[in-house]
């Protein structure tokens, strides 16, 4: 059965130390040189983060801090570390978007219109108990269309600044209007570990993807409800052989269904074994594919 992200119950009792600025990154680089005061400590400019206040001076946790010892560039970098709050592990997370603790999602971001090819940066990581960190970049349009996604997980201990690259996979030929970058000390919030430390400096977007082939495939499908709980219904006409793949946020296929020799599709799919979070549902119809974002509560 789906695991519950139980720390959200605690968040609803108090307030978050969120302090992002809705401004574009003009150069496309972020070196974490500018920080703003938050309810606890400070947060890097442009970013929200998981510094939590449940009860002032009693229940507080600072998972995001400024690092100054031997940065990769400039004078500071961001440090994200899993912390304990009354038996719940709070992963260190920063994001250009807004953390929605009711729906357990991160939405929004900063204005951005370039079809970038890669997310790059430098990192160090010390995992606890087999944990993994993650860096994700989303490009979206009109808050609903996912234009591209790129992600990379970090599993091993890395004690020196090391460059990483996450290729963005494009799902549409549309130009984006919003960028969200998410950095987290734990890739899965349900198995986050206290003490996992993820340090990042000097991130940027590089290259340009001009177009992708085979995007306009002259078919569409509906998914209801979305956001979903345990069951979704997929409908589509003019079909023959259909495969439905559900990918997690880093592109891994976590569920597949195949329907052959059908003239139309009207099927329920059980999602009860999947954790809450952001997914992508891909429908392949006679060798052509379309992809949409799916949120599971």
Secondary structure in CASP SS format (residue, H / E / C, confidence):
PFRMAT SS
TARGET T0000
AUTHOR 0000-0000-0000
METHOD secondary structure of the structure
MODEL  1
X C 1.00
X C 1.00
X C 1.00
X C 1.00
X C 1.00
X C 1.00
X H 1.00
X H 1.00
X H 1.00
X H 1.00
X H 1.00
X C 1.00
X C 1.00
X C 1.00
X E 1.00
X E 1.00
X C 1.00
X C 1.00
X C 1.00
X C 1.00
X C 1.00
X C 1.00
X C 1.00
X C 1.00
X C 1.00
X C 1.00
X C 1.00
X C 1.00
X E 1.00
X E 1.00
X C 1.00
X C 1.00
X C 1.00
X C 1.00
X E 1.00
X E 1.00
X E 1.00
X C 1.00
X C 1.00
X C 1.00
X C 1.00
X E 1.00
X E 1.00
X E 1.00
X C 1.00
X C 1.00
X C 1.00
X E 1.00
X E 1.00
X C 1.00
X E 1.00
X E 1.00
X E 1.00
X E 1.00
X E 1.00
X C 1.00
X C 1.00
X C 1.00
X E 1.00
X E 1.00
X E 1.00
X E 1.00
X C 1.00
X E 1.00
X E 1.00
X E 1.00
X E 1.00
X C 1.00
X C 1.00
X C 1.00
X C 1.00
X C 1.00
X C 1.00
X C 1.00
X C 1.00
X C 1.00
X E 1.00
X E 1.00
X E 1.00
X E 1.00
X E 1.00
X C 1.00
X E 1.00
X E 1.00
X E 1.00
X C 1.00
X C 1.00
X E 1.00
X E 1.00
X E 1.00
X C 1.00
X C 1.00
X E 1.00
X E 1.00
X E 1.00
X C 1.00
X C 1.00
X E 1.00
X E 1.00
X E 1.00
X C 1.00
X C 1.00
X C 1.00
X C 1.00
X E 1.00
X E 1.00
X E 1.00
X C 1.00
X C 1.00
X E 1.00
X E 1.00
X C 1.00
X C 1.00
X C 1.00
X C 1.00
X E 1.00
X E 1.00
X E 1.00
X E 1.00
X E 1.00
X E 1.00
X E 1.00
X E 1.00
X E 1.00
X E 1.00
X E 1.00
X C 1.00
X C 1.00
X C 1.00
X C 1.00
X C 1.00
X C 1.00
X E 1.00
X E 1.00
X E 1.00
X E 1.00
X E 1.00
X E 1.00
X E 1.00
X E 1.00
X E 1.00
X C 1.00
X C 1.00
X C 1.00
X E 1.00
X E 1.00
X E 1.00
X E 1.00
X E 1.00
X E 1.00
X E 1.00
X E 1.00
X E 1.00
X E 1.00
X C 1.00
X C 1.00
X C 1.00
X E 1.00
X E 1.00
X E 1.00
X E 1.00
X E 1.00
X E 1.00
X E 1.00
X E 1.00
X E 1.00
X E 1.00
X C 1.00
X E 1.00
X E 1.00
X C 1.00
X C 1.00
X C 1.00
X C 1.00
X C 1.00
X C 1.00
X C 1.00
X E 1.00
X E 1.00
X E 1.00
X E 1.00
X E 1.00
X E 1.00
X E 1.00
X C 1.00
X C 1.00
X C 1.00
X C 1.00
X H 1.00
X H 1.00
X H 1.00
X C 1.00
X C 1.00
X C 1.00
X C 1.00
X C 1.00
X E 1.00
X E 1.00
X E 1.00
X E 1.00
X E 1.00
X E 1.00
X E 1.00
X E 1.00
X E 1.00
X E 1.00
X E 1.00
X E 1.00
X C 1.00
X C 1.00
X C 1.00
X C 1.00
X C 1.00
X C 1.00
X C 1.00
X C 1.00
X C 1.00
X C 1.00
X C 1.00
X C 1.00
X C 1.00
X E 1.00
X E 1.00
X E 1.00
X C 1.00
X C 1.00
X C 1.00
X E 1.00
X C 1.00
X C 1.00
X E 1.00
X E 1.00
X E 1.00
X E 1.00
X E 1.00
X E 1.00
X E 1.00
X C 1.00
X C 1.00
X C 1.00
X C 1.00
X E 1.00
X E 1.00
X E 1.00
X E 1.00
X E 1.00
X E 1.00
X C 1.00
X C 1.00
X C 1.00
X C 1.00
X C 1.00
X E 1.00
X E 1.00
X E 1.00
X E 1.00
X E 1.00
X E 1.00
X E 1.00
X C 1.00
X C 1.00
X C 1.00
X C 1.00
X E 1.00
X E 1.00
X E 1.00
X E 1.00
X E 1.00
X E 1.00
X E 1.00
X C 1.00
X C 1.00
X C 1.00
X C 1.00
X C 1.00
X C 1.00
X E 1.00
X E 1.00
X E 1.00
X E 1.00
X E 1.00
X E 1.00
X E 1.00
X E 1.00
X E 1.00
X C 1.00
X C 1.00
X E 1.00
X E 1.00
X E 1.00
X E 1.00
X E 1.00
X E 1.00
X E 1.00
X E 1.00
X E 1.00
X C 1.00
END
